[in-house]
Each structure stands twice: as C-alpha cells, then as structure tokens.
C-alpha cells in the first residue's frame, strides 16, 4: 500500500505534501510544481523546525500550506 509524506511545521501548524510510495525515499523531487511549492514553504517557515512525517501521523487540525497566502508576505 502506498503511503504519503508531508513536511510539517509545528509552529505554524502547516504541512506540505512531498510524495508517496512505500517509504520516505519516494520524494517527488522531479515534480516542478512540488519543488516550487516546497521553495515557498521553506521561505515562509525560515528559521522554524521542520520534520517529515507519514501523513497518517499529521494532526488533523494542521492545514495544507497555501503558497498563495504567503506570496505577498
């Protein structure tokens, strides 16, 4: 069964989907849309602690990162 993975910022309570597969090595680095959104997520969370989690373990009250929210910040 395929698992999904997210980068999580506990401080901002934001997540970013980064890939899916059998293990954490299934990072979607060749997907331009994912990489562009990752860059904006990293910029928005600069200086904060980030972790990678299986989506199953992400708190349900966390929100998916919305890069449009941060583009004017």
C-alpha positions in Angstrom: 0.0 0.0 0.0 1.3 3.5 -0.9 2.0 5.9 1.9 2.1 9.7 1.6 4.6 12.0 3.2 4.5 15.6 4.3 6.9 18.2 5.7 5.4 19.6 8.9 6.0 22.9 10.7 4.5 22.5 14.2 5.0 26.2 15.0 2.8 27.4 12.1 0.7 24.3 12.0 1.2 24.0 8.3 2.0 20.9 6.2 3.3 20.3 2.7 2.7 17.1 0.7 6.0 16.0 -0.8 5.5 12.5 -2.1 4.1 9.0 -1.8 5.3 5.5 -2.1 6.5 2.6 0.1 9.0 4.6 2.1 10.4 8.0 2.8 12.7 7.8 -0.2 9.7 8.5 -2.5 10.2 12.2 -2.6 8.7 14.0 -5.7 11.9 16.0 -6.5 11.3 15.7 -10.3 7.9 17.3 -10.0 8.3 21.1 -10.7 5.0 22.1 -9.0 6.0 20.3 -5.8 9.5 21.8 -5.9 8.2 25.3 -6.5 5.7 25.0 -3.6 8.5 23.5 -1.4 10.6 26.6 -2.1 7.8 28.9 -1.0 7.1 26.7 2.1 10.8 26.8 3.1 10.9 30.6 2.7 7.7 31.0 4.7 9.0 28.8 7.5 12.6 30.0 7.6 14.2 29.5 11.0 11.5 27.1 12.2 11.9 23.4 12.9 10.5 21.2 10.1 10.0 17.4 10.2 9.0 14.8 7.6 6.1 12.6 8.6 3.9 9.9 7.2 0.6 11.7 6.5 -1.1 9.2 8.8 0.7 10.9 11.8 -0.1 14.5 11.0 -2.5 16.2 13.3 -5.9 16.7 11.6 -6.1 20.3 12.7 -3.0 21.2 10.7 -3.5 23.0 7.4 -2.0 22.3 4.0 0.4 25.1 3.1 -1.2 27.7 0.8 1.6 29.3 -1.1 -0.9 32.0 -2.4 -1.4 33.2 1.2 2.3 33.9 1.5 3.2 35.3 -1.9 2.8 38.9 -0.8 4.3 38.4 2.6 
